């Protein structure tokens, strides 16, 4: 890391998050920041809430991870609802920022199972977990869908850090590869303890993931944090929302801008592991 970039990282990791976010919204500031280290991938030390952690990241697209300003509503929700000792699932782990946050939250008595289908990204995910010495994390190089089998994964034509991989069929550009898919009901058929929390961010395939975990929704009653995608993301008619309501879940929105929105879903009645 060059000395100017190191100084910028050191400074902004020590200011309040509200100030860092405000600076990030200043016109032209991102362009200026990108010039400090264009297209560079290296290991960075992170700010709160993952202070003391390290990750291999692409500065251009992932500097918010370095400063702790990425998706604040998602971060705060995870810190609020995920408890020590839980079995939790990260569907669409990408390079592992939220996997690490979940591992920190559940502690050594808990367990995180993280799914990432893109082989190139999976290697980075493995490195990022290993960099932090977590032994309570299981990594699976698989997609999550409504049934097991082989599926076609559309991957980014540019940097693998862009995070737009999807198993949802569409006519969009980009190379495609065959990957193994699992349903969560099948994968956790003999888990031995209930699932307490599931985070889902899989670029439009969230409804497929929910269809493949009907038993878990009914028997375990986990809390779910889901990023909805598509034109219906900000409406009440998104298929994932209809599936959740049919499973007797209440849904609250954490945000709702653009063609994606995060929601928190909780069971109306106690499952095996009721979230409060």
TORVO-912360 format. One record per atom (N, C-alpha, C, O): x, y, z; residue in one letter. Coordinates in steps of 0.02 Angstrom, whole numbers, padded with zeros to 5 digits, always signed. Each point is the difference from the previous one (the first is absolute). Last residue first. Example, Ala and Ser with C-alpha at 12.3 -4.5 7.8 and 13.67 -1.06 7.14 Angstrom:
# residues 2
+00642-00112+00354S +00042+00059+00003S -00039+00055+00037S +00025+00055+00008S -00010-00341-00012A -00045+00059+00000A +00045+00060+00000A +00052-00001+00033A 
***
This chain:
# residues 276
-01800-00638+00944X -00035+00054+00037X +00024+00067-00025X -00023+00052+00024X +00007-00322-00121X +00038+00061+00004X -00042+00053+00036X -00059+00009-00015X +00053-00292+00026X -00035+00063-00010X +00047+00060+00008X +00038+00003+00048X -00023-00266-00100X +00047+00050+00026X -00028+00069-00014X +00019+00033-00048X -00140-00228-00010X +00046-00032+00047X +00047+00051+00031X +00029-00013+00053X -00239+00128-00131X +00026-00062-00029X +00045-00032+00052X -00007+00013+00060X -00202+00173-00030X +00065-00029+00020X +00014-00063-00040X -00040-00046+00000X -00111+00239-00109X -00005-00046+00056X +00067-00031+00013X +00043-00003-00044X -00062+00162-00125X -00054+00024+00044X -00006-00042+00062X -00019+00024+00053X +00253+00014-00192X -00060-00043+00003X -00051+00030+00048X +00018+00028+00052X +00156+00125-00197X -00002-00038+00063X -00064-00043+00001X -00052+00022-00025X +00226+00142-00149X -00059-00042+00008X +00005-00041+00063X +00052-00030+00014X +00054+00261-00156X +00010-00045+00057X -00066-00037+00011X -00052+00031+00007X +00173+00101-00233X -00055-00011+00045X +00021-00047+00056X +00044-00042-00009X +00058+00214-00209X +00011-00049+00053X -00062-00004+00045X -00030+00051+00017X +00070+00015-00290X -00022+00023+00065X +00012-00055+00050X -00009-00059-00015X +00042+00153-00266X +00015-00048+00052X -00021+00030+00066X -00002+00061+00009X -00008+00057-00219X -00026-00066-00016X +00024-00053+00047X +00004-00059-00018X -00028+00323+00094X +00024-00033-00061X -00034-00068-00011X -00056-00012+00023X +00041+00086+00224X +00018+00044-00055X +00024-00041-00060X +00032-00051+00008X -00106+00009+00241X -00043-00013-00057X +00013+00045-00059X -00047+00029-00028X +00107-00139+00305X +00010+00053-00049X -00045-00015-00059X -00039-00047+00002X +00015-00082+00188X +00057+00037+00026X +00017+00059-00044X +00027+00050+00023X -00267-00196+00026X +00050+00025-00048X +00054+00039+00036X -00013+00041+00044X -00153-00255+00037X +00012+00072+00006X +00056+00020-00046X +00048-00037-00010X -00235-00183+00058X +00057+00029-00037X +00003+00075+00013X -00051+00035-00005X -00053-00291+00107X -00010+00072-00006X +00063+00030-00030X +00056-00022+00015X -00161-00240-00040X +00053+00046+00021X -00025+00072-00005X -00040+00017-00044X -00060-00247-00021X -00017+00032+00063X +00058+00040+00030X +00016-00005+00059X -00032-00105-00279X +00032-00041+00052X -00011+00031+00069X +00033-00020+00048X -00112+00130-00241X -00033-00065-00001X +00029-00047+00053X -00035-00046+00022X +00136+00255-00055X -00065+00009+00033X -00039-00066+00001X -00035-00014+00048X +00241+00014-00161X +00009+00010+00071X -00066+00008+00037X -00010-00028+00054X +00009+00013-00291X +00020-00063+00030X +00008+00006+00076X -00022-00044+00037X -00020+00239-00160X -00060-00042+00000X +00015-00068+00032X -00041-00027+00037X +00220+00173-00070X -00043+00025+00054X -00063-00042+00004X -00024-00015+00055X +00172-00030-00231X +00030-00020+00064X -00043+00022+00059X -00007-00036+00049X -00054+00102-00271X -00014-00071+00015X +00030-00024+00066X -00029-00042+00033X -00049+00298-00075X +00059-00040-00015X -00013-00073+00019X -00026-00012+00054X -00120+00211-00027X -00017-00058-00041X +00061-00041-00020X -00005-00044-00043X -00013+00261+00164X -00021-00054+00044X -00016-00064-00038X -00022-00049+00030X +00211+00241-00105X -00073-00009+00006X -00016-00057+00047X +00045-00036+00022X +00176+00106-00100X -00027+00052+00043X -00076-00003+00005X -00031+00048+00024X +00157-00203-00160X +00034+00001+00064X -00030+00050+00049X -00001-00013+00060X -00050-00057-00299X -00049-00004+00053X +00031+00007+00069X -00035-00009+00051X +00163+00007-00257X -00046+00056-00004X -00050+00001+00057X -00027+00053+00016X +00261-00177+00031X -00048+00003-00054X -00048+00058+00005X +00000+00038+00049X +00119-00171+00164X +00024+00028-00063X -00056+00002-00051X -00050-00036+00006X +00108+00015+00284X -00045-00012-00056X +00027+00034-00062X +00028+00055+00004X +00085-00148+00233X +00002+00054-00049X -00043-00021-00059X +00015-00048-00035X -00025-00031+00305X +00001-00016-00072X +00007+00064-00040X -00034+00049+00013X +00039-00181+00243X +00016+00066-00028X +00014-00011-00074X +00048-00034-00018X -00180-00112+00231X +00032+00005-00065X +00012+00073-00018X -00042+00043+00011X -00009-00232+00210X -00005+00068-00024X +00038+00004-00066X +00052-00032-00008X -00159-00205+00086X +00057+00047+00007X -00021+00071-00019X -00049+00011-00036X -00072-00245+00080X -00022+00070+00008X +00058+00049+00006X +00000+00041+00046X -00026-00297-00066X +00050+00037+00038X -00022+00072+00014X +00019+00029+00050X -00165-00181-00172X +00023-00034+00060X +00048+00041+00043X -00005-00001+00061X -00093+00085-00271X -00053-00026+00042X +00025-00027+00067X -00029+00014+00052X +00181+00066-00218X -00043+00055+00020X -00053-00023+00049X -00016+00035+00048X +00155-00197-00145X +00036+00040+00048X -00043+00058+00025X -00001+00015+00060X -00084-00149-00233X +00001-00037+00063X +00035+00041+00054X -00024+00003+00057X +00022+00084-00277X -00067+00001+00030X -00001-00036+00068X -00032+00024+00047X +00210+00040-00222X +00008-00005+00072X -00067+00004+00036X -00005+00027+00055X +00047-00004-00298X +00039-00058+00020X +00012-00006+00075X +00038-00043+00021X -00152+00227-00122X -00039-00059-00019X +00036-00064+00021X -00032-00052+00012X +00143+00258+00018X -00055-00008+00048X -00042-00061-00016X -00023-00035+00046X +00195+00093-00196X +00029-00022+00063X -00055-00011+00052X +00003-00049+00038X -00067+00139-00244X +00019-00071-00007X +00029-00026+00065X -00016-00056+00021X -00031+00284-00033X -00062-00039+00004X +00015-00074-00007X -00031-00040+00034X +00209+00195-00059X -00021-00007+00069X -00064-00040+00007X -00009-00037+00049X +00155+00111-00243X -00018-00070+00011X -00027-00011+00071X -00006-00057+00022X +00094+00269-00112X -00062-00018-00033X -00023-00071+00010X -00056-00017-00018X +00272+00101+00109X -00013+00033-00064X -00061-00026-00038X +00005-00018-00058X +00081-00040+00289X +00020-00041-00057X -00029+00026-00066X -00020-00038-00044X +00034+00056+00325X +00013+00052-00050X +00027-00036-00062X +00061-00009-00006X -00159-00042+00276X -00006-00019-00070X +00013+00060-00045X -00035+00051+00005X +00057-00162+00267X +00009+00060-00041X +00001-00022-00073X +00037-00046-00018X -00131-00063+00265X +00022-00011-00069X +00004+00068-00034X -00047+00039+00000X +00023-00170+00265X +00002+00060-00041X +00025-00018-00069X +00044-00042-00007X -00081-00123+00182X -00026+00060+00032X -00005+00060-00044X -00041+00045+00013X +00032-00332-00027X +00031+00059-00029X -00032+00062+00030X -00062+00006+00002X +00079-00253+00126X -00038+00044-00046X +00041+00058-00026X +00048+00022+00032X +00056-00267+00027X -00027+00056+00038X -00033+00048-00049X +00018+00001-00059X +00063-00208-00019X +00008-00013+00071X -00023+00057+00045X -00011-00011+00060X +00018-00043-00314X +00046+00049+00030X +00011-00010+00074X +00053+00018+00026X -00163-00135-00234X +00022-00031+00063X +00049+00046+00036X +00053-00023+00022X -00157+00095-00223X -00049-00051+00020X +00018-00032+00066X -00045-00021+00037X +00138+00209-00185X -00003+00000+00073X -00049-00052+00026X -00029+00009+00054X +00066+00013-00290X +00067+00007+00028X -00001-00006+00076X +00045-00031+00029X -00251+00030-00152X +00039-00061-00010X +00067+00005+00036X +00021-00048+00034X -00158+00239-00030X -00035-00055+00034X +00040-00065-00006X +00007-00037+00050X +00066+00227-00169X +00018+00002+00071X -00035-00055+00039X +00029-00028+00048X +00042-00001-00305X -00054+00033+00037X +00019-00002+00073X +00032-00047+00023X +00143+00052-00240X -00032-00038+00054X -00062+00038+00022X -00006+00060-00010X +00196-00075-00217X -00048+00035+00042X -00028-00048+00052X -00003-00060-00010X +00232+00094-00171X -00044-00044+00040X -00046+00043+00043X +00022+00049+00030X +00078+00034-00273X +00019-00008+00071X -00050-00047+00034X -00055-00011-00025X +00147+00117-00236X -00042-00047+00036X +00026-00008+00071X +00060-00009+00011X -00040+00236-00171X +00034-00062+00019X -00051-00045+00035X -00050+00024+00027X +00073+00218-00198X -00039-00045+00043X +00040-00064+00013X +00036-00024-00043X -00002+00309-00042X +00013-00072-00006X -00041-00040+00050X -00023+00025+00051X -00062+00214-00151X +00044-00029+00051X +00009-00074-00010X -00045-00035-00022X -00170+00220-00038X +00067-00020-00021X +00038-00032+00057X -00020+00003+00058X -00254-00017-00072X +00053+00048+00009X +00068-00027-00021X +00009-00061-00007X -00245-00035+00017X +00036+00008-00063X +00061+00046+00005X +00030+00017-00051X -00134-00187+00247X -00016+00063-00031X +00042+00008-00063X +00049-00036-00009X -00102-00137+00242X +00005+00004-00073X -00020+00069-00025X -00053+00026+00018X +00163-00086+00223X -00065+00014-00030X +00009+00010-00075X +00042+00039-00022X +00132-00073+00189X -00023-00061-00032X -00069+00010-00032X -00029-00048-00026X +00250+00225+00083X -00070-00019+00011X -00015-00066-00035X +00026-00014-00054X +00174+00225+00131X -00013-00068-00023X -00071-00020+00016X -00028+00019+00052X +00161+00192-00011X -00065-00002-00034X -00016-00070-00027X -00040-00006-00046X +00246+00122+00167X -00054-00031+00039X -00067-00001-00033X -00051+00011+00034X +00296+00076-00071X -00061+00039-00013X -00061-00029+00034X -00046+00037+00017X +00280-00123-00028X -00022+00033+00061X -00066+00038-00010X -00028+00025+00049X +00156-00139-00223X -00041-00046+00039X -00026+00032+00065X -00045-00028+00032X +00096+00167-00263X +00032-00021+00062X -00045-00049+00038X -00060+00011+00004X -00026+00004-00236X +00056+00041+00022X +00033-00029+00062X +00016-00059+00002X -00210-00035-00103X +00050+00000-00054X +00061+00040+00019X +00052-00007-00031X -00228-00130+00199X +00020+00065-00025X +00053-00007-00054X +00046-00039+00006X -00220-00162+00028X +00051+00035+00039X +00020+00065-00033X -00013+00011-00059X -00193-00215+00073X +00026+00056-00039X +00048+00039+00043X -00017+00021+00055X -00064-00286-00042X +00015+00062+00036X +00027+00052-00048X +00052-00011-00032X -00205-00234+00030X +00042+00046-00037X +00007+00065+00039X -00049+00032+00018X +00007-00290+00083X -00033+00060-00024X +00051+00043-00038X +00060-00008+00009X -00108-00261+00105X +00044+00047-00035X -00041+00059-00026X -00054-00009-00028X -00024-00128+00252X +00015-00015-00070X +00049+00050-00028X +00028+00041+00036X -00233-00052+00176X +00069-00015-00017X +00009-00016-00074X -00047-00017-00035X -00142+00191+00128X +00012-00072-00004X +00074-00013-00015X +00033+00044-00028X -00121+00176+00054X -00059-00035+00026X +00009-00075+00000X -00041-00036+00029X +00258+00195-00001X -00059+00005-00044X -00058-00038+00031X +00001-00016+00060X +00278+00106-00035X -00059-00019+00039X -00062+00013-00043X -00009+00056-00026X +00288-00112-00030X -00057+00046-00004X -00056-00027+00044X -00001-00060+00016X +00271+00010+00027X -00063-00022-00030X -00048+00058-00005X +00003+00048+00039X +00224-00111+00084X +00003+00029-00068X -00060-00025-00040X +00008-00038-00048X +00037+00074+00323X -00025-00045-00052X +00001+00035-00067X -00032+00052-00009X +00135-00039+00285X -00009+00031-00065X -00019-00051-00052X +00030-00054-00004X -00032+00101+00289X +00003-00051-00052X -00017+00033-00066X -00051+00034-00007X +00136+00049+00270X -00028+00015-00066X +00011-00058-00047X +00056-00025-00008X +00032+00066+00237X -00072-00013+00005X -00036+00014-00065X -00061+00011+00000X +00295+00030+00055X -00010-00072-00005X -00073-00020+00005X -00017-00059-00001X +00187+00289-00064X -00063-00027+00025X -00004-00076-00012X +00014-00024-00054X +00167+00202+00004X +00006-00057+00046X -00065-00029+00026X +00000-00033+00052X +00069+00216-00217X -00025+00019+00065X -00007-00058+00049X -00024+00009+00056X +00098-00029-00286X +00038+00057+00025X -00019+00017+00072X +00041+00028+00037X -00164-00192-00161X +00062-00025+00028X +00042+00056+00030X +00033-00010+00051X -00231+00066-00166X -00016-00035+00062X +00064-00024+00034X +00007+00006+00061X +00018+00093-00270X -00021+00050+00049X -00021-00032+00066X +00012+00029+00053X +00050-00168-00238X +00057+00037+00026X -00021+00049+00054X +00034+00006+00051X -00203-00124-00164X +00040-00045+00041X +00059+00036+00032X +00014-00008+00059X -00142+00127-00215X -00038-00011+00061X +00039-00045+00048X +00004+00014+00059X +00081+00014-00273X +00011+00060+00040X -00036-00005+00066X +00026+00020+00052X -00061-00192-00205X +00070-00001+00022X +00016+00060+00043X +00036-00006+00050X -00248-00004-00154X +00005-00047+00056X +00072-00005+00027X +00010-00005+00060X -00061+00131-00256X -00016+00036+00062X +00007-00047+00060X +00021+00022+00054X +00011-00120-00262X +00051+00052+00010X -00012+00038+00064X +00047+00013+00038X -00207-00178-00106X +00064-00029+00023X +00054+00052+00012X +00038-00007+00048X -00308+00034-00021X +00051+00019-00048X +00068-00025+00023X +00024+00022+00052X -00228-00050+00082X +00007-00046-00057X +00056+00017-00049X +00025-00045-00034X -00087+00064+00310X +00022+00045-00054X +00014-00043-00061X +00047-00041+00002X -00147+00031+00276X -00004-00027-00068X +00022+00054-00050X -00024+00056+00002X +00048-00125+00282X -00002+00052-00052X +00004-00032-00069X +00043-00043-00012X -00092+00000+00294X +00007-00037-00063X -00011+00050-00057X -00054+00030-00005X +00120-00020+00285X -00022+00034-00061X +00012-00047-00058X +00054-00028-00008X -00082+00014+00298X +00025-00027-00063X -00030+00039-00058X -00059+00017+00000X +00115-00005+00295X -00047+00000-00056X +00033-00026-00063X +00057-00023+00001X +00058+00056+00206X -00050-00051+00013X -00052-00004-00056X -00041-00046-00001X +00220+00211+00003X +00027-00068-00008X -00050-00056+00012X +00009-00056-00024X -00109+00295-00055X +00053-00021+00045X +00021-00072-00009X -00027-00035-00043X -00143+00195-00063X -00020-00064+00031X +00054-00025+00047X -00015-00041+00044X +00051+00249-00163X -00060+00003+00041X -00016-00065+00035X -00018+00000+00059X +00201+00015-00213X +00014+00039+00061X -00061+00000+00046X +00008-00007+00060X -00033-00090-00270X +00044-00041+00041X +00017+00034+00066X +00003-00031+00053X -00127+00152-00214X -00041-00053+00031X +00043-00044+00046X -00022-00018+00054X +00134+00180-00181X -00042+00033+00051X -00044-00052+00036X -00008+00004+00061X +00137-00079-00242X +00043+00016+00058X -00041+00033+00055X +00010-00014+00059X -00120-00028-00260X +00018-00064+00031X +00042+00012+00062X -00011-00031+00052X -00042+00213-00188X -00054-00017+00046X +00010-00070+00031X -00025-00013+00055X +00188+00085-00210X -00007+00052+00052X -00054-00019+00051X +00012+00002+00060X +00074-00129-00267X -00002-00021+00069X -00007+00054+00053X +00008-00016+00059X -00010-00010-00316X +00069-00003+00027X +00001-00006+00075X +00054-00007+00030X -00273-00077-00140X +00047+00040-00039X +00069-00003+00033X +00024-00056+00013X -00247-00049+00048X +00051+00028+00045X +00047+00048-00035X +00029+00044+00033X -00260-00173-00063X +00029+00052-00041X +00053+00037+00039X -00005+00061+00011X -00136-00174+00145X -00014-00022-00069X +00020+00057-00047X -00032+00052-00002X +00076-00136+00266X +00012+00056-00045X -00007-00024-00072X +00045-00034-00025X -00128-00049+00291X +00016-00017-00070X +00008+00065-00040X -00040+00046+00006X +00048-00155+00271X -00024+00050-00047X +00026-00016-00070X +00050-00036-00008X -00082-00055+00282X +00018-00024-00066X -00030+00049-00050X -00061+00009-00002X +00124+00060+00264X -00047-00019-00052X +00035-00034-00059X +00059+00010-00013X +00043+00090+00219X -00020-00070+00002X -00046-00022-00055X -00015-00060-00005X +00024+00321+00075X +00052-00051+00010X -00030-00071+00003X -00054-00010+00028X -00084+00192-00168X +00022-00009+00068X +00054-00054+00006X +00005-00043-00044X -00144+00234-00131X +00039-00062+00002X +00033-00007+00068X +00033+00046+00025X -00166+00149-00082X -00041-00061+00004X +00039-00065+00004X -00027-00050+00022X +00125+00281-00032X -00055+00001+00048X -00034-00068+00008X -00020-00018+00055X +00198+00061-00211X +00027+00007+00068X -00056-00002+00052X +00011-00019+00058X -00071+00014-00286X +00036-00061+00018X +00026+00004+00072X -00006-00048+00038X -00093+00241-00125X -00050-00052+00011X +00033-00066+00020X -00024-00033+00046X +00161+00215-00106X -00031+00011+00066X -00053-00053+00015X -00008-00020+00057X +00112+00016-00272X +00049-00013+00054X -00032+00006+00068X +00008-00044+00042X -00137+00103-00228X +00011-00072+00002X +00048-00018+00057X -00013-00047+00037X -00026+00274-00081X -00060-00031+00028X +00007-00075+00005X -00025-00030+00048X +00202+00158-00150X -00005+00006+00073X -00062-00031+00031X +00004-00027+00055X +00140+00011-00283X -00068-00022+00019X -00010+00003+00076X -00009-00051+00032X +00248+00111-00080X -00040-00039-00046X -00066-00020+00031X -00001-00032+00053X +00199+00154+00042X -00059+00039-00020X -00045-00038-00048X -00048+00029-00026X +00278-00073+00133X -00058-00020+00040X -00063+00037-00017X -00045+00006+00043X +00276-00001-00144X -00019+00053+00045X -00061-00017+00043X -00019+00039+00044X +00107-00193-00206X +00059+00022+00038X -00021+00051+00053X +00027-00001+00056X -00188-00076-00210X +00016-00051+00049X +00058+00022+00044X +00000-00012+00060X -00058+00148-00241X -00049+00006+00055X +00010-00054+00053X -00014+00011+00059X +00137-00008-00265X +00029+00042+00052X -00048+00010+00059X +00022+00014+00056X -00031-00144-00278X -00015-00026+00067X +00029+00041+00056X +00010-00025+00055X +00015+00053-00304X -00071-00017+00010X -00018-00018+00072X -00059-00006+00016X +00286+00077-00083X -00046+00039-00041X -00073-00013+00018X -00039+00048+00006X +00222-00174+00096X -00011+00068+00026X -00054+00037-00039X -00043+00033+00030X +00062-00296+00013X +00015+00045-00055X -00019+00070+00022X -00058+00015+00013X +00135-00225+00156X -00053+00038-00032X +00026+00038-00060X +00060+00013-00006X -00008-00198+00224X +00025+00017-00066X -00058+00030-00039X -00051-00033-00011X +00074+00043+00286X -00031-00030-00059X +00038+00020-00063X +00027+00055-00005X -00031-00057+00305X +00033+00017-00063X -00035-00037-00057X -00026-00055+00009X -00022+00147+00269X -00005-00050-00053X +00037+00025-00062X +00012+00060-00008X -00036+00074+00206X +00045-00055+00013X -00002-00056-00051X +00043-00044-00001X -00259+00189+00026X +00066+00024+00016X +00045-00059+00020X -00022-00046+00036X -00216+00069-00125X +00048-00056-00008X +00071+00024+00012X +00046-00021-00034X -00251+00159+00028X -00003-00045+00058X +00047-00060-00004X -00001-00044+00043X +00112+00241-00093X -00058-00028+00035X -00056-00012-00049X -00007+00037-00049X +00230-00036-00079X -00025+00042+00054X -00057-00036+00036X -00017-00056-00017X +00230-00067-00122X -00067+00028-00002X -00015+00045+00060X +00032-00005+00052X +00194-00074-00211X -00027-00004+00067X -00065+00038+00002X -00004+00056-00027X +00110-00172-00201X -00012+00061+00039X -00021-00020+00071X -00032-00051+00010X +00159-00057-00248X -00029-00014+00065X -00004+00065+00039X +00050+00035+00009X -00068-00043-00283X +00049-00015+00052X -00036-00011+00066X -00061+00008+00004X +00036+00072-00282X -00028-00049+00047X +00055-00016+00050X +00054-00023-00018X -00113+00233-00174X +00045-00038+00043X -00038-00046+00046X -00051+00018+00028X -00019+00156-00202X -00001-00072-00017X +00047-00041+00043X +00021-00054-00020X +00025+00304+00055X -00045-00026-00052X +00010-00075-00011X +00056-00023-00011X -00002+00206+00200X +00021-00069-00011X -00045-00033-00052X -00039-00044+00017X +00027+00277+00034X +00053-00016+00048X +00026-00071-00010X +00058-00015+00015X -00244+00111-00135X +00065+00016-00029X +00057-00017+00047X +00058-00005-00021X -00287-00014+00088X +00020-00054-00044X +00069+00012-00030X +00036-00048-00014X -00138+00217+00148X +00024-00057+00040X +00024-00057-00044X +00050-00033+00015X -00149+00220-00120X +00065+00018+00029X +00029-00058+00040X +00060-00015-00004X -00276-00011-00080X +00048+00002-00055X +00070+00015+00026X +00049-00032-00021X -00225+00045+00173X +00016-00069-00017X +00051-00004-00057X +00045-00041+00001X -00129+00253+00068X +00046-00029+00050X +00019-00072-00017X +00056-00021+00012X -00214+00174-00133X +00069-00006-00023X +00047-00035+00049X +00057-00016-00018X -00279+00121+00116X +00012-00012-00072X +00075-00001-00016X +00038+00044+00020X -00135-00120+00221X +00023+00062-00033X +00014-00013-00073X +00037-00048-00015X -00098-00118+00183X -00053+00026-00043X +00019+00065-00036X -00038+00025-00042X +00179-00140+00204X -00009-00043-00058X -00052+00024-00049X +00000-00019-00058X +00036+00127+00267X +00054+00015-00046X -00008-00041-00064X +00013+00025-00055X -00164-00069+00228X -00012+00066-00029X +00054+00019-00050X -00015+00026-00054X +00039-00225+00178X -00053-00006-00050X -00013+00066-00034X -00012+00003-00060X +00164-00004+00238X +00028-00036-00057X -00051-00008-00055X +00016+00007-00059X -00086+00088+00262X +00043+00046-00037X +00029-00033-00062X +00004+00030-00054X -00133-00160+00201X -00043+00049-00032X +00041+00049-00041X -00022+00021-00054X +00132-00183+00188X -00028-00027-00062X -00043+00051-00036X +00000+00002-00062X +00203+00084+00217X -00066-00031+00008X -00028-00024-00067X +00012+00031-00052X +00251-00024+00064X -00052+00050+00007X -00067-00035+00010X -00006-00059-00018X +00213-00057-00024X -00002+00027+00068X -00050+00056+00010X -00007+00027+00055X +00066-00143-00262X -00021-00053+00046X -00007+00025+00071X -00025-00036+00044X +00108+00177-00217X -00072-00009-00005X -00026-00059+00042X -00060-00003+00014X +00298+00055-00021X -00039+00058+00022X -00074-00016+00002X -00033+00012+00051X +00185-00175-00135X +00011+00011+00072X -00045+00055+00026X -00031-00007+00053X +00034-00031-00286X -00033-00054+00036X +00005+00010+00075X -00050-00005+00036X +00168+00154-00172X -00072+00010-00007X -00039-00053+00038X -00048+00016+00035X +00282-00038-00045X -00018+00057+00042X -00075+00013-00002X -00031+00014+00051X +00122-00180-00193X +00004-00022+00070X -00021+00056+00047X -00034-00012+00050X +00053+00063-00279X -00058-00042+00013X -00001-00023+00073X -00053+00002+00032X +00241+00117-00101X -00058+00044+00000X -00063-00040+00015X -00041+00021+00041X +00247-00139-00062X -00003+00039+00062X -00061+00046+00002X -00029+00011+00054X +00019-00246-00190X +00042+00060-00002X -00014+00044+00061X -00051-00007+00033X +00035-00265-00046X -00043+00059+00000X +00045+00062+00000X +00045+00006+00041X 
***
